[in-house]
Amino acid sequence: MRHDDHGRRGDIQSRRPPDRDRKRRQDRAILGTPGRGSQAARSCSTLQRCILWCSIPGRIVATACSDGGVRLWDAKTGKQIGSPMGGTVPVIRVLFSPDGKTIASSGMDKSVRFWEVATGRQTGPPLLHSSYVAALAISPDGKIIASGGADKTLRIWDFLTRRPVGQPIIHSGPVLSAAFSPDGNTVLTGSDTAARAWDVATGRPVGAAFEHRARVDSVMFRPRRQVDSYRAVTTSWPESGMENSPCL
């Protein structure tokens, strides 16, 4: 990984959400069509804390709730699609495969499970950890999936065979978030008060860690104007800052 801008990090911008907004996000999921003004609010049946993720823009929304259910919604009408998937153990993360046909979910049951969007059925064996799984990421080409959690490891798996790829990547604390670079060669993780990039092929760290003053709870890559150049974006709470770190 090469650093540009003489290795300097981007400016940290304050993005602290008001407490009322945080409470509202915990009580309900807001569903709507991206890019349009109308939104429909739908609460999970138990009013438990929900996390919202979108699949195909403007068509399908998925929520993962602490009641253990993974639910699909019509983004335009706000109506639930089919029955909840999952059980009674709280779900922490949920995301769609790039082709939109499969959902991966993880949570307090120490595993990653896969669901067929069309039928709601679980497919294949789960991916197992020794503690809860808080981080999930699927490579842009859909060939590999990364999972991490309280066992302080990030594990890379073959998406189709569900077999591990390489050795677990050890961290100093729980892995709370993960994201693949657009080319799929690098995976970014958030653990404790630092975010770090890793070479997918070797499992070795790439460059220096991006240090925060609080727990890093979200990471992502953002394309830059230059060809084949990206920025690593990391956030932490309660620091509530967004840092654009020059990367790749």
Secondary structure by P-SEA (a helix, b strand, c coil): ccccccccccbbbbbcccaaaaaaaacbbbbbcccccbbbbbbcccccbbbbbbcccccbbbbbccccbbbbbcccccccccccccccccccbbbbcccccbbbbbccccbbbbbcccccccccbbbbccccccbbbbcccccbbbbbccccbbbbbccccccccccccccccccccccccccccbbbbbcccbbbbbccccccccccccccccccccccccccccccbbbbbbbbcccccccccccc
